[in-house]
Amino acid sequence: MATTLFVLLIIFLLLNVPLAISVAFASIVALLVADMNGFIAVQRMVTGLDTFSLMAIPLFMIAGKIMEKGGISKRLIDLAASMVGSLTGGFAIVAVLATMFFSAISGSGPATVVAIGSIMVPAMVKAGYDLRFSLALIASAGTIGVIIPPSIPFITYGITANVSIGDLFLAGIFPGIIMGISLMIYSYFVSKKRGYKGGEKFSFPVLVQRFKEAFLGLLMPFIILGGIYGGIFTPTESGAVACVYGLIISLFVYRSMKVSDLKATFNEAGLLSAMVLFIIGTANLMSWILTTEQVPAKVSSIVGDFTGSQLVLLLIIAAIFLFVGTFLELNAAIILLVPILLPILGAFDVDLIHFGIIMVVNLAIGLLTPPLGVNLFVAKSLADVSFNSIVKAAIPFLIVLIINLLLFILIPQISTALL
């Protein structure tokens, strides 16, 4: 049954059938070939989605859309500009810093690319920056959107691996900051070489004023983490808190959003949520089939015989993830692979929180690698350039992120320092 499943899945993906449909069809056909009731597929998909914790995904999708349309991103960009805009390559550094700020609100890589890129890319081009460099930078910085909490993939991983989502949120803070700083440093040297200059001069009164304007947006991640660790609400309930908070400041404080805008905002968030949850449901079906066929145990045995070192194991898994991330959606990859890897990780005594950071960072790099490369496609939608030119411009950023990944593997304390 597992062989039939894998063969059909590869065929469907090569035919460019959407991922969720490919997984569903391959799984159903595999069940029928094994002479099992096809209704099991529906049962397993519904069971996979019948988890209270998954409510956090549509809630954070809604919160991210509200923040995006409520003028939060513009205020965050202005704050970043007043902080670092005067430096060499100031516009590029502002783009990364603003992305880090917005990542602490959205929980989604593509949403971060749209919210920041739609403002920063035209500004960078107007200031003389190369368009392809600008798009590649925004797409690369967008990967931080799923690392700095709140993070939708961390929620998916926490549910699948049965570990604390709150701990994963805390563990993602330092890796996300390091990734952002690394991209800023690279952007600085490229800008120095190409003559990309900064924007406005530094002014402390302006910085204070813009901090006041952006303060309410910046406050959200502190409310979420503080509420979770203060025992006020659960990680799932924090999504609802984020929605209500976003509505209040967008409608009544900033007044940059109208009640009439809510229908379109909810529709967009609903479509995105449906896509992600459909993928998770079908992935859960496939995971059940693989578990029934004892694929995880067999893989664990093979890998255990192949390596005797925890570090070597993590490096091998990282290499596999870099490949898998090129064609599998991030949340689907987590649902499919974590059940297979848990026995192996247990045998090698791998910290599941540390591994969660490695896995999500690893698969987030997949947002920057074709053929899937969601961040690249989103960035391309911001300007009329060829997809291949953005891919080429993104290669140096990709190398920077892979170096970051190796750093997180070699130094677990980066992820666990706040736990």
BAMAR-224994 format. One record per residue (C-alpha): residue number from 1; residue in one letter; z, y, x. Coordinates in steps of 0.5 Angstrom, whole numbers. Example, Ala and Ser with C-alpha at 12.3 -4.5 7.8 and 13.67 -1.06 7.14 Angstrom:
BEGIN
+-----+------+-------+-------+-------+
! seq ! type !    c3 !    c2 !    c1 !
+-----+------+-------+-------+-------+
!   1 !    A !    16 !    -9 !    25 !
!   2 !    S !    14 !    -2 !    27 !
+-----+------+-------+-------+-------+
// end
This chain:
BEGIN
+-----+------+-------+-------+-------+
! seq ! type !    c3 !    c2 !    c1 !
+-----+------+-------+-------+-------+
!   1 !    M !     0 !     0 !     0 !
!   2 !    A !     2 !     5 !     6 !
!   3 !    T !    -5 !     3 !     9 !
!   4 !    T !    -9 !     5 !     3 !
!   5 !    L !    -5 !    11 !     2 !
!   6 !    F !    -6 !    14 !     9 !
!   7 !    V !   -14 !    12 !     9 !
!   8 !    L !   -15 !    15 !     2 !
!   9 !    L !   -11 !    22 !     4 !
!  10 !    I !   -15 !    23 !    10 !
!  11 !    I !   -21 !    22 !     6 !
!  12 !    F !   -19 !    27 !     1 !
!  13 !    L !   -17 !    32 !     6 !
!  14 !    L !   -24 !    31 !    10 !
!  15 !    L !   -27 !    33 !     3 !
!  16 !    N !   -23 !    39 !     3 !
!  17 !    V !   -19 !    37 !    -4 !
!  18 !    P !   -13 !    41 !    -4 !
!  19 !    L !    -7 !    38 !    -1 !
!  20 !    A !    -3 !    37 !    -7 !
!  21 !    I !    -8 !    34 !   -11 !
!  22 !    S !   -10 !    29 !    -5 !
!  23 !    V !    -3 !    27 !    -4 !
!  24 !    A !    -2 !    25 !   -12 !
!  25 !    F !    -9 !    22 !   -12 !
!  26 !    A !    -8 !    18 !    -6 !
!  27 !    S !    -1 !    16 !    -8 !
!  28 !    I !    -3 !    14 !   -15 !
!  29 !    V !    -9 !     9 !   -13 !
!  30 !    A !    -4 !     6 !    -7 !
!  31 !    L !     0 !     4 !   -13 !
!  32 !    L !    -5 !     1 !   -17 !
!  33 !    V !    -8 !    -3 !   -12 !
!  34 !    A !    -1 !    -5 !   -10 !
!  35 !    D !    -1 !    -7 !   -18 !
!  36 !    M !     5 !    -3 !   -19 !
!  37 !    N !     5 !     2 !   -26 !
!  38 !    G !     2 !     8 !   -25 !
!  39 !    F !     7 !    12 !   -29 !
!  40 !    I !    12 !    11 !   -23 !
!  41 !    A !     8 !    17 !   -20 !
!  42 !    V !    10 !    22 !   -26 !
!  43 !    Q !    17 !    19 !   -25 !
!  44 !    R !    18 !    20 !   -18 !
!  45 !    M !    14 !    27 !   -18 !
!  46 !    V !    19 !    29 !   -24 !
!  47 !    T !    25 !    26 !   -20 !
!  48 !    G !    23 !    30 !   -14 !
!  49 !    L !    23 !    37 !   -17 !
!  50 !    D !    29 !    35 !   -22 !
!  51 !    T !    34 !    38 !   -16 !
!  52 !    F !    38 !    45 !   -18 !
!  53 !    S !    37 !    47 !   -11 !
!  54 !    L !    30 !    48 !   -12 !
!  55 !    M !    31 !    53 !   -17 !
!  56 !    A !    32 !    58 !   -10 !
!  57 !    I !    25 !    57 !    -9 !
!  58 !    P !    22 !    61 !   -15 !
!  59 !    L !    28 !    66 !   -15 !
!  60 !    F !    26 !    68 !    -8 !
!  61 !    M !    19 !    68 !    -9 !
!  62 !    I !    21 !    73 !   -15 !
!  63 !    A !    25 !    77 !   -10 !
!  64 !    G !    20 !    77 !    -5 !
!  65 !    K !    15 !    80 !   -10 !
!  66 !    I !    20 !    85 !   -13 !
!  67 !    M !    21 !    88 !    -6 !
!  68 !    E !    14 !    88 !    -4 !
!  69 !    K !    12 !    92 !   -10 !
!  70 !    G !    18 !    96 !   -10 !
!  71 !    G !    17 !   100 !    -4 !
!  72 !    I !    22 !    97 !     0 !
!  73 !    S !    16 !    95 !     6 !
!  74 !    K !    14 !   102 !     6 !
!  75 !    R !    21 !   104 !     8 !
!  76 !    L !    23 !    99 !    13 !
!  77 !    I !    16 !   101 !    17 !
!  78 !    D !    18 !   108 !    17 !
!  79 !    L !    25 !   106 !    19 !
!  80 !    A !    22 !   102 !    25 !
!  81 !    A !    17 !   107 !    27 !
!  82 !    S !    23 !   112 !    28 !
!  83 !    M !    27 !   107 !    32 !
!  84 !    V !    21 !   105 !    37 !
!  85 !    G !    15 !   108 !    35 !
!  86 !    S !    15 !   113 !    41 !
!  87 !    L !    14 !   107 !    46 !
!  88 !    T !     8 !   105 !    49 !
!  89 !    G !     4 !   100 !    44 !
!  90 !    G !     9 !   103 !    39 !
!  91 !    F !     5 !   102 !    33 !
!  92 !    A !     5 !    94 !    35 !
!  93 !    I !    12 !    94 !    36 !
!  94 !    V !    14 !    98 !    30 !
!  95 !    A !     9 !    92 !    26 !
!  96 !    V !    13 !    87 !    29 !
!  97 !    L !    20 !    90 !    28 !
!  98 !    A !    18 !    92 !    21 !
!  99 !    T !    16 !    84 !    20 !
! 100 !    M !    23 !    82 !    22 !
! 101 !    F !    26 !    87 !    17 !
! 102 !    F !    22 !    84 !    11 !
! 103 !    S !    23 !    77 !    13 !
! 104 !    A !    30 !    78 !    12 !
! 105 !    I !    28 !    80 !     5 !
! 106 !    S !    22 !    75 !     3 !
! 107 !    G !    23 !    68 !     6 !
! 108 !    S !    16 !    67 !     6 !
! 109 !    G !    11 !    68 !    12 !
! 110 !    P !     4 !    70 !     8 !
! 111 !    A !     8 !    75 !     3 !
! 112 !    T !    11 !    78 !    10 !
! 113 !    V !     4 !    79 !    13 !
! 114 !    V !     1 !    82 !     6 !
! 115 !    A !     7 !    87 !     5 !
! 116 !    I !     7 !    89 !    12 !
! 117 !    G !     0 !    88 !    14 !
! 118 !    S !    -3 !    92 !     8 !
! 119 !    I !     0 !    98 !    11 !
! 120 !    M !     1 !    97 !    19 !
! 121 !    V !    -6 !    95 !    20 !
! 122 !    P !   -10 !   101 !    18 !
! 123 !    A !    -5 !   105 !    21 !
! 124 !    M !    -6 !   101 !    28 !
! 125 !    V !   -14 !   102 !    27 !
! 126 !    K !   -13 !   109 !    26 !
! 127 !    A !    -9 !   110 !    32 !
! 128 !    G !   -14 !   106 !    36 !
! 129 !    Y !   -12 !    99 !    36 !
! 130 !    D !   -17 !    94 !    36 !
! 131 !    L !   -17 !    91 !    29 !
! 132 !    R !   -17 !    84 !    31 !
! 133 !    F !   -11 !    85 !    36 !
! 134 !    S !    -8 !    88 !    30 !
! 135 !    L !    -9 !    83 !    25 !
! 136 !    A !    -7 !    77 !    30 !
! 137 !    L !    -1 !    81 !    31 !
! 138 !    I !     1 !    81 !    24 !
! 139 !    A !    -1 !    74 !    23 !
! 140 !    S !     3 !    72 !    29 !
! 141 !    A !     9 !    76 !    27 !
! 142 !    G !     9 !    73 !    20 !
! 143 !    T !    11 !    67 !    22 !
! 144 !    I !    18 !    70 !    23 !
! 145 !    G !    18 !    70 !    15 !
! 146 !    V !    20 !    63 !    15 !
! 147 !    I !    26 !    63 !    20 !
! 148 !    I !    30 !    69 !    19 !
! 149 !    P !    34 !    68 !    13 !
! 150 !    P !    33 !    67 !     7 !
! 151 !    S !    28 !    62 !     8 !
! 152 !    I !    24 !    58 !     3 !
! 153 !    P !    23 !    52 !     8 !
! 154 !    F !    30 !    52 !    10 !
! 155 !    I !    32 !    51 !     3 !
! 156 !    T !    27 !    45 !     3 !
! 157 !    Y !    29 !    42 !     9 !
! 158 !    G !    36 !    43 !     7 !
! 159 !    I !    35 !    39 !     1 !
! 160 !    T !    31 !    34 !     4 !
! 161 !    A !    36 !    32 !    10 !
! 162 !    N !    42 !    33 !     6 !
! 163 !    V !    45 !    39 !    10 !
! 164 !    S !    48 !    46 !     9 !
! 165 !    I !    43 !    51 !     7 !
! 166 !    G !    48 !    56 !     9 !
! 167 !    D !    48 !    53 !    16 !
! 168 !    L !    41 !    53 !    17 !
! 169 !    F !    40 !    61 !    14 !
! 170 !    L !    45 !    62 !    20 !
! 171 !    A !    42 !    58 !    25 !
! 172 !    G !    35 !    62 !    24 !
! 173 !    I !    38 !    69 !    26 !
! 174 !    F !    38 !    68 !    33 !
! 175 !    P !    31 !    64 !    34 !
! 176 !    G !    28 !    69 !    29 !
! 177 !    I !    30 !    75 !    33 !
! 178 !    I !    28 !    72 !    40 !
! 179 !    M !    21 !    71 !    37 !
! 180 !    G !    21 !    78 !    35 !
! 181 !    I !    23 !    80 !    41 !
! 182 !    S !    18 !    76 !    45 !
! 183 !    L !    12 !    78 !    41 !
! 184 !    M !    14 !    86 !    42 !
! 185 !    I !    14 !    84 !    50 !
! 186 !    Y !     8 !    81 !    50 !
! 187 !    S !     5 !    87 !    45 !
! 188 !    Y !     8 !    92 !    50 !
! 189 !    F !     4 !    89 !    56 !
! 190 !    V !    -2 !    89 !    52 !
! 191 !    S !    -2 !    96 !    50 !
! 192 !    K !     0 !    98 !    57 !
! 193 !    K !    -6 !    95 !    59 !
! 194 !    R !   -11 !    97 !    54 !
! 195 !    G !    -8 !   104 !    53 !
! 196 !    Y !    -5 !   104 !    46 !
! 197 !    K !     0 !   109 !    45 !
! 198 !    G !     6 !   110 !    41 !
! 199 !    G !     6 !   115 !    35 !
! 200 !    E !    12 !   120 !    33 !
! 201 !    K !    17 !   122 !    38 !
! 202 !    F !    24 !   120 !    37 !
! 203 !    S !    29 !   124 !    33 !
! 204 !    F !    36 !   122 !    32 !
! 205 !    P !    36 !   126 !    25 !
! 206 !    V !    30 !   123 !    23 !
! 207 !    L !    33 !   116 !    25 !
! 208 !    V !    39 !   117 !    21 !
! 209 !    Q !    35 !   119 !    15 !
! 210 !    R !    30 !   113 !    15 !
! 211 !    F !    36 !   109 !    16 !
! 212 !    K !    39 !   112 !     9 !
! 213 !    E !    33 !   111 !     5 !
! 214 !    A !    32 !   103 !     8 !
! 215 !    F !    39 !   102 !     8 !
! 216 !    L !    39 !    98 !     1 !
! 217 !    G !    33 !    94 !     3 !
! 218 !    L !    37 !    92 !     9 !
! 219 !    L !    43 !    90 !     6 !
! 220 !    M !    40 !    84 !     2 !
! 221 !    P !    41 !    79 !     7 !
! 222 !    F !    48 !    81 !     8 !
! 223 !    I !    50 !    80 !     1 !
! 224 !    I !    46 !    73 !     1 !
! 225 !    L !    50 !    71 !     7 !
! 226 !    G !    56 !    74 !     6 !
! 227 !    G !    56 !    71 !    -2 !
! 228 !    I !    55 !    64 !     1 !
! 229 !    Y !    60 !    64 !     6 !
! 230 !    G !    65 !    68 !     2 !
! 231 !    G !    64 !    62 !    -3 !
! 232 !    I !    62 !    67 !    -9 !
! 233 !    F !    56 !    64 !   -10 !
! 234 !    T !    51 !    58 !    -8 !
! 235 !    P !    45 !    58 !    -4 !
! 236 !    T !    41 !    57 !   -10 !
! 237 !    E !    45 !    62 !   -14 !
! 238 !    S !    44 !    67 !    -8 !
! 239 !    G !    36 !    67 !   -10 !
! 240 !    A !    38 !    70 !   -17 !
! 241 !    V !    43 !    75 !   -14 !
! 242 !    A !    37 !    77 !   -10 !
! 243 !    C !    32 !    78 !   -16 !
! 244 !    V !    37 !    82 !   -20 !
! 245 !    Y !    39 !    86 !   -14 !
! 246 !    G !    32 !    87 !   -12 !
! 247 !    L !    30 !    90 !   -19 !
! 248 !    I !    36 !    94 !   -19 !
! 249 !    I !    34 !    98 !   -13 !
! 250 !    S !    26 !    98 !   -15 !
! 251 !    L !    27 !   100 !   -22 !
! 252 !    F !    33 !   105 !   -22 !
! 253 !    V !    35 !   107 !   -15 !
! 254 !    Y !    28 !   108 !   -11 !
! 255 !    R !    24 !   108 !   -18 !
! 256 !    S !    18 !   106 !   -14 !
! 257 !    M !    17 !   100 !   -20 !
! 258 !    K !    16 !   101 !   -27 !
! 259 !    V !    18 !    96 !   -32 !
! 260 !    S !    11 !    95 !   -34 !
! 261 !    D !     9 !    92 !   -27 !
! 262 !    L !    14 !    86 !   -28 !
! 263 !    K !     9 !    82 !   -32 !
! 264 !    A !     4 !    82 !   -26 !
! 265 !    T !    10 !    81 !   -21 !
! 266 !    F !    13 !    75 !   -25 !
! 267 !    N !     6 !    72 !   -26 !
! 268 !    E !     4 !    72 !   -18 !
! 269 !    A !    11 !    69 !   -16 !
! 270 !    G !    10 !    64 !   -22 !
! 271 !    L !     3 !    62 !   -19 !
! 272 !    L !     6 !    62 !   -12 !
! 273 !    S !    12 !    58 !   -14 !
! 274 !    A !     8 !    53 !   -18 !
! 275 !    M !     4 !    51 !   -12 !
! 276 !    V !     9 !    50 !    -7 !
! 277 !    L !    13 !    46 !   -13 !
! 278 !    F !     7 !    42 !   -14 !
! 279 !    I !     6 !    40 !    -7 !
! 280 !    I !    14 !    38 !    -6 !
! 281 !    G !    13 !    34 !   -12 !
! 282 !    T !     7 !    30 !   -10 !
! 283 !    A !    10 !    30 !    -3 !
! 284 !    N !    16 !    27 !    -6 !
! 285 !    L !    12 !    21 !    -9 !
! 286 !    M !     9 !    20 !    -2 !
! 287 !    S !    15 !    20 !     1 !
! 288 !    W !    18 !    14 !    -4 !
! 289 !    I !    12 !    10 !    -3 !
! 290 !    L !    13 !    10 !     5 !
! 291 !    T !    20 !     9 !     4 !
! 292 !    T !    19 !     3 !     0 !
! 293 !    E !    14 !     0 !     5 !
! 294 !    Q !    19 !     1 !    10 !
! 295 !    V !    15 !     6 !    14 !
! 296 !    P !    21 !    10 !    17 !
! 297 !    A !    24 !     4 !    19 !
! 298 !    K !    18 !     1 !    23 !
! 299 !    V !    17 !     8 !    26 !
! 300 !    S !    24 !     9 !    28 !
! 301 !    S !    24 !     2 !    32 !
! 302 !    I !    17 !     4 !    35 !
! 303 !    V !    19 !    11 !    37 !
! 304 !    G !    26 !     8 !    40 !
! 305 !    D !    23 !     3 !    44 !
! 306 !    F !    18 !     8 !    47 !
! 307 !    T !    23 !    13 !    49 !
! 308 !    G !    31 !    13 !    51 !
! 309 !    S !    32 !    20 !    52 !
! 310 !    Q !    34 !    25 !    46 !
! 311 !    L !    30 !    31 !    50 !
! 312 !    V !    24 !    27 !    50 !
! 313 !    L !    24 !    25 !    43 !
! 314 !    L !    24 !    32 !    41 !
! 315 !    L !    18 !    34 !    45 !
! 316 !    I !    14 !    28 !    43 !
! 317 !    I !    16 !    30 !    35 !
! 318 !    A !    14 !    37 !    37 !
! 319 !    A !     8 !    35 !    39 !
! 320 !    I !     6 !    31 !    33 !
! 321 !    F !     9 !    37 !    29 !
! 322 !    L !     4 !    42 !    32 !
! 323 !    F !    -2 !    37 !    30 !
! 324 !    V !     1 !    36 !    23 !
! 325 !    G !     2 !    44 !    22 !
! 326 !    T !    -6 !    45 !    23 !
! 327 !    F !    -7 !    41 !    16 !
! 328 !    L !    -1 !    40 !    12 !
! 329 !    E !     3 !    46 !     8 !
! 330 !    L !    10 !    47 !    11 !
! 331 !    N !    14 !    45 !     5 !
! 332 !    A !    10 !    39 !     4 !
! 333 !    A !    10 !    37 !    12 !
! 334 !    I !    18 !    37 !    11 !
! 335 !    I !    18 !    33 !     5 !
! 336 !    L !    14 !    28 !     8 !
! 337 !    L !    16 !    27 !    15 !
! 338 !    V !    24 !    28 !    14 !
! 339 !    P !    25 !    22 !    11 !
! 340 !    I !    21 !    18 !    16 !
! 341 !    L !    25 !    22 !    22 !
! 342 !    L !    32 !    21 !    19 !
! 343 !    P !    33 !    14 !    22 !
! 344 !    I !    30 !    16 !    29 !
! 345 !    L !    34 !    22 !    29 !
! 346 !    G !    41 !    19 !    27 !
! 347 !    A !    40 !    13 !    33 !
! 348 !    F !    39 !    19 !    38 !
! 349 !    D !    45 !    23 !    35 !
! 350 !    V !    40 !    29 !    34 !
! 351 !    D !    44 !    35 !    31 !
! 352 !    L !    40 !    36 !    24 !
! 353 !    I !    42 !    43 !    24 !
! 354 !    H !    38 !    44 !    31 !
! 355 !    F !    33 !    40 !    29 !
! 356 !    G !    32 !    44 !    22 !
! 357 !    I !    30 !    50 !    27 !
! 358 !    I !    26 !    46 !    31 !
! 359 !    M !    22 !    43 !    25 !
! 360 !    V !    21 !    50 !    21 !
! 361 !    V !    19 !    54 !    28 !
! 362 !    N !    14 !    48 !    30 !
! 363 !    L !    11 !    48 !    23 !
! 364 !    A !    11 !    56 !    22 !
! 365 !    I !     7 !    56 !    28 !
! 366 !    G !     2 !    52 !    24 !
! 367 !    L !     1 !    58 !    20 !
! 368 !    L !    -3 !    61 !    26 !
! 369 !    T !    -7 !    55 !    27 !
! 370 !    P !   -14 !    53 !    24 !
! 371 !    P !   -16 !    49 !    19 !
! 372 !    L !   -10 !    51 !    15 !
! 373 !    G !    -7 !    57 !    18 !
! 374 !    V !    -5 !    61 !    12 !
! 375 !    N !    -3 !    67 !    16 !
! 376 !    L !    -9 !    68 !    19 !
! 377 !    F !   -13 !    67 !    12 !
! 378 !    V !    -8 !    72 !     9 !
! 379 !    A !    -9 !    77 !    15 !
! 380 !    K !   -17 !    76 !    14 !
! 381 !    S !   -16 !    79 !     7 !
! 382 !    L !   -14 !    85 !    10 !
! 383 !    A !   -20 !    87 !    13 !
! 384 !    D !   -28 !    85 !    14 !
! 385 !    V !   -28 !    81 !    20 !
! 386 !    S !   -30 !    74 !    22 !
! 387 !    F !   -24 !    68 !    21 !
! 388 !    N !   -26 !    66 !    28 !
! 389 !    S !   -25 !    72 !    31 !
! 390 !    I !   -18 !    73 !    29 !
! 391 !    V !   -17 !    66 !    31 !
! 392 !    K !   -19 !    68 !    38 !
! 393 !    A !   -15 !    74 !    38 !
! 394 !    A !    -9 !    70 !    36 !
! 395 !    I !    -9 !    65 !    42 !
! 396 !    P !    -4 !    69 !    46 !
! 397 !    F !     1 !    70 !    41 !
! 398 !    L !     0 !    62 !    39 !
! 399 !    I !     2 !    61 !    47 !
! 400 !    V !     8 !    66 !    46 !
! 401 !    L !    11 !    62 !    40 !
! 402 !    I !    10 !    55 !    43 !
! 403 !    I !    14 !    58 !    49 !
! 404 !    N !    19 !    60 !    44 !
! 405 !    L !    19 !    53 !    41 !
! 406 !    L !    20 !    50 !    48 !
! 407 !    L !    26 !    55 !    49 !
! 408 !    F !    30 !    53 !    43 !
! 409 !    I !    29 !    45 !    44 !
! 410 !    L !    32 !    46 !    51 !
! 411 !    I !    37 !    51 !    49 !
! 412 !    P !    41 !    48 !    42 !
! 413 !    Q !    46 !    53 !    43 !
! 414 !    I !    41 !    59 !    41 !
! 415 !    S !    41 !    55 !    34 !
! 416 !    T !    48 !    53 !    33 !
! 417 !    A !    52 !    59 !    36 !
! 418 !    L !    54 !    62 !    30 !
! 419 !    L !    56 !    56 !    27 !
+-----+------+-------+-------+-------+
// end
